[in-house]
Amino acid sequence: MLKNQIDKEKYSIPRHIAVVCDGNGRWARKKGLPRTLGHRAGTKPIENTIKECFELGVEVLTFYVFSSENWNRSNEEVAFLMKLFVEFFAKLRNEVGENINVRHIGSKNNLSKELLNEIKKTEKASENNSGLVLNIALNYGGRLEIVDAMQGMMQDINEGTLNADKIDEALISNYMYTAGLPDVDLIIRTSGEKRISNFLLWQSAEARLWFTNDFWPDFNHNHLIDAIKYYNKITIPSLH
C-alpha cells in the first residue's frame, strides 16, 4: 500500500464529511496575488476531494463555500464569487456523470437568476444519481437553517398537517436542508481557524473536528487521509 493511504479494512470511513474551505484570500495575499485568484485556486481541491471521497465510499460530502455573512465583503469580491459559482455548477453538471448527486443547501435569496438557473439545472441533471451526495453550502447559515426549519414546522402545525406533540429530534432533522441524510461525522477546517462558524449546527452535534493551518488551495490527498485517520483515532466516551 502506498504511503498515507487508507486501508478500508482497518479504518472506518465517515459517512458524512463536511469541509469549511477557509483561507483562499490569505493564500493569495501570501503569494502577492489578488484575493480573487485565491478563490479560483480553491476550486481545484474541491474537485479533487469530491473524486477521492467518492472512491473512498463517503456517502455525503458538504462544502461550505459562501456563508450568509459573506455578503459584507467588497462588491468586487462578491461579484467575482457569484460568477465563479456559475462556472462551478456548470462544470459539475458536465463532469459528475452518474456518480454524484449535487444539491445546493442555503438560502436562495440574493442569488442571481443566472446562478439560480445553473443550480437548478445541475440539481435536476443529477437528482437520480445514486452515488455520493454532494452538498454545496452557498449563502448558508446554520442558525438561518434552524429558523427555516422552525417556520416550516409552524406552517404545518397551522395547516393541521403536523401535531406539535409529535415533534422530536428526528422530525426536526426532516425539516433541515439535509433532510434524509446522515448527520456529520467529521468536520475539516483549513487555515488555522478553530471554530464552526455557524456551519451545520444541528447536524454536527457529535461530529469530530480536524484542523490544519494550511490554506484551502493547498488542501490535498494527504490532508484528507490524515483527517480520516484522526477521525478513527479520537473516540468520544458515551454519556449514556
N, C-alpha and C positions, 0 to 999 in steps of 0.2 A: 504494500500500500504506500502511495506517495506521502511525503511529509505533510502534516497538518490536513489530513483527510478525515472523514468521519466513517467509522465502522458502524453501520446501522444495527449490527447485532449487539454492539457494546453500548451505544449511545441512543437515548430516546430523542426523537426529532419532535420539536414543539409543533403542535397542531396549528397555532396561530402566532406568527411573529409580527410585531408592529415596530416600525422604524421612524424615528424622528430625524429627518435629513437636515442636520444643522451644520452651519459653518461655511456655506457657499461663498458668502460675501467676504468673510475673513480669509478664506483660502485665496480669493482673487487679490485682496488687498496685500497679502503677504508676498504675492508674486508681482505686485505693481500693476495689476490689471483692473479693469472696471468690474464692479460687482456683477454686472450682467453676464460677463464671461464666466464667472463662478457659478451662476445658476445654470448656464448651458452645460458646463462641465459636470454639473451634478446629475444630469440625465443619464450619463453612461453607467455609473454604479447602480442606478435604479434598474436599468435594462439587464445588467449582469446579475444582480441579486434576484430578479424575477426568474431568470433561467436556472440559477443554482438552486433556489428554493423549490422550484418545480421538480428538478431532478432529485432533490433530497426527499421529496414526498411531503413537504409542508402543505397543509390544507388551505390556510388563509394567510395572506401577506398584505399588510396595510402600511402605506407610506403617508406620512404627514408632510405634505408639500407646501401648504399655504394655510395659515390659521386665520380665523375670523378677526384676529387682532393685527394681521399683517397689512391691512389697508392703510395703516398710518405711515407706511413707508413712502418714499418720494413717488410722485406721479410717474416719473420716468421709469423707475424700477418696477412699479406695479404694472404699468402698461407692457413692459418687456415680458414680465412673467406671464401675463394673460396670453400674449401671443405665443410664448413658449409652450404653454399648456395646450393651446390649439394644435400646435405641431405634435406635441407628445401624444395626445389622444388619437390623432390621425395615424401616427406611426404604430401605436399599439394595435389599432384596428387592422392594420395591414400585416402585422407580424405575429399576432398571437396564435393564429391557426385555430385548431380545435382544442387547445390545451388550457387556455386562460379565460376565466370569466371575469370581465372587468366591471367594476362598479364604482360610481362616484358616491362618496359619503360627505355630507356637509350641506350647507345652505346654498341654494341656487340664486339667492338674492345678490344683486350687484354684478353677477357674471354676465358677460356679453352674449348677445344672441349667437354670435359665431361660435363661442366656446360651448354654450349650451347645446348647440346643434352637433358639435363634434362629440360631446359626451353622450348625447342621446344615440347617435349613430354607432358609437363604439359599444355602448351597453347592449344595444339591440343586436349587433352583429355577434356578440359573444355570449348572449344570455343562455344559450343551450349548451355551452361548453362545459364539460364535466371535470376538468382538471382543477388547477389552483384557482381559488377565488382571490382576485387582486382588487383591494380597496384603495382608491386614491382619495385621501382626505384633503379636499381642496375647499377653502372657505369654511373650514371646520373648527368648531369649538366644543369641548366636552360638556360644558355647562349648558350651552345652547342646545345640544342634542338632548340633554335631560329635560330641559324646558319643553322642547318639541314633543318629547315622549309624554310628558305630563298633560300637555294640551290635547294630544291625541286621545289619551285615556279619558279626559274630561269630556271631550266631544262625544265619545262613545257612551259614556255614562248618561249624558244629557239626552242622547238619542235612544237610550234604553237598550242598547246592544251590549252593555257591559255593566255588571253588578260590582259596586265598589268593594263588597265583601270578598270578591274573587281575586283582588289584587294581591299578588305576591311577587317574589323576585323573578320567577320565570316569566310571568306575564309582563312585567316591566321590560325585561330583556326583549320581548317580542315587539315592543314599541320603539326600540332603538334603531338607528340606521343599520346596525349589523344584525338585525333580526334573523334568527335561524342559523347563525354562525357561532362557532365556539368562542369562549372568552379568550383573551390574550394570555398566552403562556410566557412570552419573552418580549421585553421592550429593549430595543437597541437605540442608543443615542450617541451621536458623534459630537465633536468639537469641545469636549470637556465639561459641558453643562450637565449638572446632575439634578435635573428636575423633570417633571412630567409635562409641564407647560399646557395644561388643560387638554390633554390628549387621551381619549378613550377612558375617561374617568370611571365609568360604570363597568366597563369590560375588563379593566386591569386590576381589579380588587386583589387578585392573588398572583399577579404577574411578577416574574423575576426581571430585574433591570440590569443591563450591561452597558457600561460606558467606555468610550475611548476618547482620548484627547485629539485624535486625528480628525481633520475636517471631512465633511461628507464626500467631496470629489475624490478623496484619497481612499475611500472605503473599498475594500476588495475581498477576495475569497478568504484570505487569512482572518480578517476581522469577523466574517460570518461564522467560520468554523470555530474560532475562539469563543464567540458568544454562545454558540450551541454547546460547546464543552463546559462553559461556565454554567449554563442552564442545568446541565446534568450534575455538576459538582455541588451546587448550592441546594440544600434541602431546607424546607420550611417546616418546622415541627408542627404537628397537628395540635390545634387548640381544643379539639373535641374529645 
